[in-house]
Amino acid sequence: MSNDLLVRIEGLNKAFPGVQALLDARFELRAGEVHALMGENGAGKSTLMKILAGIYERDSGLIEYDGRPVEITSPHMAKSMGICIIHQELNLMNHLTVAQNIFIGREPKGRFPLFLDERAMGENARELLGTFHLNLDPATKVGELTVAKQQMVEIAKALSVESRVIIMDEPTAALNDSEIADLFAIIEKLKSRGVGIVYISHKMDELKRISDRVTVMRDGQYVGTLNTAEATVQQVISMMVGRTLSEHGRAETPAAGETALEVRHLCRGRAIRDVSFSVAKGEILGFAGLMGAGRTEVARAVFGADPVDSGEILVRGVPASIRSPRDAVSLGIGYLSEDRKRFGLATGMDVQANVVMADLRAFLAGGVFLKKSAMAAASERYIRDLAIKTPGQRQKVKFLSGGNQQKVVVAKWLLRDCDVLFFDEPTRGIDVGAKFEIYRLIESLAREGKAIVMISSELPEILRLSHRVAVMCEGRITGELSAAEATQERIMHLATLRQENGSGQQE
């Protein structure tokens, strides 16, 4: 790691309507350094980096780049200076190829100015991908790639402009262990070339593995900077939340209750293969498995979002016909998607509208007019009960932190009084403090008699919350464990247990 300072930020301030996002914030980045930026959702991390990347303009404060004060007024200007940001929400065009996405706006021209040189673009992309050992075909359309591969395309875009500063916002959120190892190898190569990397993450275990220093923010303000080698995880957490968080033990298995949902022999191509399970009132059933195991596909199929080939679903012991999410909701089933911004929220609308949208008919007078006072009262009740941090119920959801956005989705389904709730990656992209709040919320819902199906890629989360654990691999449930039986080793064994075919050979 070099001592050459690439970026210095001092006294930065930024306000949005009703929110002071940054107050006297500071940060610095050296050449050849991975500097982790930590903090709870709403701490100001992304806002600070979006100012550096030219997406937002600061209200006041100093930014120095290469030792000189600079005004970064647009993303285009930032890129031209060698500053690139890779967002948590990927910014790709699915109908274009990998090569076209990498060089969008900078395509090589052919012999005639109006024509692009697709061949040269493909060769340039292949050379770039090969340099960093990115296993991607430049001719593949991005929409055909997994989220993990799409993440690699975003990284390749940043590398293609010879960036000196790369900001990575939750880069491993959708990656499995082998893909994370590949990403870290790329980061090490970038460090050796003198590239400075700002690494925003909520995953504490990644700190020691990849970062040189860590800066912590809280409530839009700078808290402190530590050398990673000397810092402890508990120290960083305490700086983030301003208090000590204590781990709970494992969930206690509740007394057997009435079966709320039963799924029998569900099938959909190779994605879901003869899946059967049940969940009782007051129970949390954890679904574990590697990415692509079929967990989300099962949840979407039960919720009616995707069609099935065969199988039976029983709700409270009665066979149910679920052909659409509307059918599922009418039967008291709610689904909190892993992609809450795409499938769970209308981010351009306010908190109140999002809370009541799943049960809007209940707020109609005469079938025509909305009962606005009743909507306001319902929204206010859930803001209070779920401790949603917002300036008011008219605040647009896009301005809330990830943890508070997740609570708004929960409020929507609680208002609908769903008896069965699917939580798909409930804490993805949520900071450690908000995670504990979501954990308490899920446990509270189970105590109230809700049946919870929780899908999570984080094994400590599965082990902490689940009363039973169903493990999937390649579209099948390969085993089920009680809370007492479940360990990370047993879960991982089942998650990699490929089924044998009739000849006794593994598929």
N, C-alpha and C positions, 0 to 999 in steps of 0.2 A: 504493500500500500504506500502510495506517494504522499508527501506532505503538501503537494501543490494544490492550492484551493481552487476548485472550479466554480463553486457557487457559494455566495454568502448572502443570507437574508436576515435583515434586522428590522425590528419595530413594525412589522407588517400588520395592517388592519384591513378588515373587510366585513361589511354588513350587508345582509339581505333583509327584505321586509320582515320585521318582527324578530330578527335573529342577528346577533353579533357573532359572526362565524369565526373571525380571527381578531385577537386583541394582543398587540405587541408581540407577535409571533416571531420566532427566529429559527434558523436552520443553516447548516453548512455541509458541503459535500466536497471531498477530495478526489483527485484523479486516482483511478485504480482501487476505489473503495466501494464496498457495499454498505450503505448506511440505512439501517432499518428505521422506519418511521412508525411508531406505535401509538395507540390511543383508542379509547372507546369510540363507538360510532357517534358522530356528532362532535368529535374532539377537534376537527378542523384539518385533519391530515390531507384529505382529498382536495379541499378548498385551497390549501397552501400550494399543493402541487399543480393544481389547475391554473393558478396564477403564474407559477413558474413556466408552465407550458403554454401560456398565452390564451387560455380559454376564458378566464376571468381577468378583469382589471382590478388592481389593488386600489383601495381608497387612499392609503398612505403607507410610507415605509420605504426601505431601501432594498434593492436587489443588485448584487454585484456578480458579474460573470467574467471569469478570467481576470479578475482584479479591477474591472471597470463597471461603474454604475450603468444599468441598462433599463430601457423601457420595452417590455415585451408585450406588444399590442395585439398579437394574433397567433394562432397555432402555426400558421405558415411562417411567420417570422421566427418563432421558436425553433421550428424544424431547420430553417436556414442557418440558425446559429448552432445546430447540433444538439438540440434538446428535444427529446421524444418521450411521449407518454403512452403506455400500454394500459388501456382501461380494463377494469374488471368486466364491464359489459363490452364485448368485442365489437369493433367497428369495421366490419367486413361486408362485402357485397357477395351474397351467396350464389348469384347467377354467373359470377365471373370466376375465372380460373385462379389458381394459386399465384401464378406469375403475374396475371393482370392485377390482382389485389396488391401484390408487393410493389409494383411499379405504377400504380394508378396516378395519373397526372404527370408522370415522368417517363412515359413510354418511349422507347427508341423509335425513331422515324425511319421509314424506308427510303428508297431512292427519290420518291416524290413526297413533298411535305405533307400532303393530305392523308398519306397511308402510313400505318404503323408497321414496324418490323416485328411481327409476332415470333418469328424464329429466333431473332436476336434476343428478344425479351425472355423467351423460354430458356435459352442458353445461359443468359445472365442469372436468371433465377436458379437454374440447376447448379451453377458454379457457387452462388451465394449459399444455397442450402447445403451443398457438399462441404463447404469450408467449415460450417458449424455442425456438421453431422446431423442435419435435420432430414429425417426420412420422409420426404414429401415429393409427390410427382407434380411438377409445375403445371401440367396440363389438366389436373383434376379440378373440377368445380368445387369451390369452397363449401357450398351447401351440402356436398356429399361427405364432408369430413366430420369426424367427431369433434366435440368441443375442445378436447385436448390438442388435436391437430390444428384446429383453428387458432388456438393460442400460439402455436408455433409459427403460424403465418404472420400473426401480429408481431411476434419477435423478429421474424425475418424482415418485415417492413421497416422496423426500427434500425436493423443492421444495414439495410440497403442504402440508407442516407448517411452512413458513417457517423452515427450519433456519438457525441462525447458524453452526454448525460442521458441515461435511460431511466424513466420512472416506471416501475412495475407495481400496479395496484392489484393486490390479491392474486398474484400470478399462478398460484398452485391450487386455487379453489376448486377447479374441475379436473385436476390431474391425479393419476394414481401414483404409487410409489416409484415405479420404474420411470414414468414420465417426469416426475419431480427430480429424480436423479439425473435425467438427461438435461433438464432445465438448469440444474445447479452446475453441470459440467460446462454448459454454454456461458453461464455467468462467470465461472472461473476463467474461461478463455477471454471474456470481455475485460475482466479485471487486469489480466496480464497485458492487455493492449492499452491500459490506461483509462478505460471508460469508467466513469463514475455512475453508480447505480443506486437509486433510491428505491428501497424495497418496503412497500406497505403490506403488512400482513397481520392477521390476528392469531396465527399459529405459533405458539410459544416454542415448540420443539424445533422450528426452523431457524430461530435466532442464532443458536450456537453453531448450527451447521453452515450458515451462509454469510452472516453479517460480521462486519468489523466493529461498527459502533451502532448504538441505538439511541434515538432521540424519542422522548415521550411527550405527548401533548395531552392536555385535558381542558375541556370547555373553551377551546379556541386559543389556549395559551401554552407557551413553552413551559415544560416542567423541568426537564434536565436531559443531559446526554451522558451516556456511560460507554466505556469500552466493553464490548460484548464478553471478552474473555474473563473479565472481572465481575460481571453482573450475574445475579441469580434471577431465575424466573419469577420467584416471589417478590423480589425487589422491583422488577419491571411492572408486575401486576399492581403492586401497591402504589407505584407512581401513576399508573394509568387511572385507577379508580379512586385514589385518595383514601383507601381503606383496605383492610385485609379481608380477603375472601376465603372462607373455609369450605373445603370439600365435604360433601355429604357422603355417607356410605351408600351401599347399593340399595335399590328399591326393595321394600318388603312386599312379598307376594300377598295380594289381598285374598280374602275369603272368596271362594268360587261364587260367581254371580251368574245371572242369566246371560246366555250367549246372545250378544247383540248382532254379530255378523258372522256368517259362515260362508266360505267359498269352497266349492267342490270341483275338482278336476278341470280347472280353467286352462284353456289352450288358445294361443294365437301364434300360429307359425312357429318359428324357432325362438321367438322372444319370450313366450310363456308356454311352458310345457308341463301340463298335468299338475298345476299348482292347487293345493288344498290347504286351508288354514281356517282358524276361527279366533275370535277375540270376544271376551266377555265384558259386561259392564264393569267399570272400575279398574280395568286391566290395561296395561301398556304392553303391547306386543311390538318388540323391536325387529326390524328387518335389516339384516346385515348382508354384506357381500361386496365384491369388487365392482368397479364401474362396468356397466354393460351386463351385469348379472341378471337384470330383468325386474328389479325391485320397483322402479318408477313405472315400468310398463304394467305391472300388476295393479298398482294403485290407480293408474289412469283407466285401465280396463274395468275395474270395479266401479269407478266413478262414472263410467259411461262416456269417457272422452275418446276412447279408442274401441273399435269393434272387436269381438272375440269370435273364434271359430266354434268353440263349444265350452260347456261348463255350466255350473249352477251357482247362483248367489241367493242366500237366504238372509233376510233381515228380521231379527227377532223370531226366528224359527219358521218364517213364512217365505216360500219361494218368491223371488222378485224378478221382474223384467226391467232391466236397466239398459236402455238403449241411448241415453244421453245424460249429460250432467244434470239437466232439469229433473229427470226421473230420479237420479240419486239424491238430489237435494230434497225432493218431495218425500223421500223415504227417511230423511234425517241423516244423510251422509254428507260430510263436508271434506274438502280436499285443499290443503295448503301446499301449493306447488313449490318445487325446488327453485323455480324461477318466478319469484313473487311479483317482480316488476312486469313480467310479460303476461302471466296467467292469473295473478292474484289481486292486482291493483289497477286502478285507473289513476296513474301518477299525476296526470294533469288536473285531476279533480281534487276537491278538498277532503279532509278527514271525514266530515259528516256524510258526504255522498258515498264514500267508500264503505263506511260502516253499515249503511242501510241498504246498499244496492242488492244484496242477496235476498232481501225480504221487502222489496219496495211496495208490493201489493198491500202489505199490512198498514201502510201509511197513506192509502188512498181514501178520500172521502167521496162517496158516491161514485166510486170507480173512475173519477176524473181528476179531482184536485188533491194535491199533496198536503198532508197535515204537517206543516212545517214546524210547529211547536213540538209535536210528538217526535219528529225526526231529531230535533235539537236536543230534546230530553234524553232520547235513547243514546245518541252519540255522546253526550256529556257523561252519561252513566258509565259507559265503557271506557272513556278517557280516564275517568276517576278510578274505576275498579281495576283496570289493567295498568294503571300508572303510565299512560302514554304521554311522553314529553312532547308537547306542542304548544305554541303560543295561543292556540285556540282551535276550535273545530272547523274554522274556515281556512285554516292553513292548508296549502296544497301538499299532498302526500310526498311529492318529489323532493320537498325540502326537509323531510324528516330523516333521521338516521335509519340504518338498516334494521336495528332492533325494534325501533318504534314502528316502522313500516310493517314488520312481522306482526306486531301486536294489533295493528289495524286489521290485518287479514283475519287474525283470531277473533277479533271483535265482530267481524262480519258474520262468521259462522256461529258464534255464540248467540248473536241476535236472532239468527235463524233457528236456534235451539236444536242443533244437530246432536244426535246421540252417538254417532260414530265419526271420529275425526282422523283423517290421514294427515300426518305431518311429514312432508318429504324434505329432508335436509333442513330441519327447522332453524339451525343456527349457522347456515352457510353465510359467510361474509359478515358475521356479527361478532362484535368484540367480546372479550371475556366477561365483562360486567353484565352486558345484556344477555349473554348466554345463561348466566345463573338466573336471571329473571325469567327467561323462557323456560328453563328447567322447572323452576318453582311453579310457573303457570301450568305446564303440562301435568305435573304432579297434582296440582290443585284440581284440574279438570277431571283427572282419574278419581280423586277422592269424592268428587261430586257425582260419580257414576257414569261419566263418559267413557266410551270404549275408544282407546287410542291405538292407532297403528303408526309407528314412528320409523321412518326410513332414515338411516344415517350412515355416512362413510367413516365417522369418527368412532372407533371402538370404545374409547373411554365413555363417550356419550351413551352408546348402546348399553354398556355394562352398568352405568350409573342409574339409568331410568327404567330399563326394561324388566318386567316381571317374567317374561319369556322371550326367547330370541329365536326367530326363524332365519336360517342362513340360506342364501341363494347362490347358485353358480350356473351360468349358461342357461338361464330360463327355468331352472328347476329349484325346488326347495330340497337341499341336500341334507338337512338335519334341523332339529329343533332342540333347544337347550333351556332348562329352567334357569332362573337367576343364580341359583346355587351352583349349577353345573358350568355356567358360562365363564370362559376365560378368553383372553385375546388369542392364545394359542389354539384353543379348540375351535373358535370362530374362524380363524384363518385357515385351519385345516379343512373345515367344511366349505369355506368360500373358494377353495381351489380343488375341491373334490369333483372331478369330472365323472359323469355317469358312464357306466359300461353298457355296451350294446349287447344284443342277444348272443353274439359269438364270444362274449367275455372280454372283448377288446375295448379300450377306451375310445370314445369318439374323437 
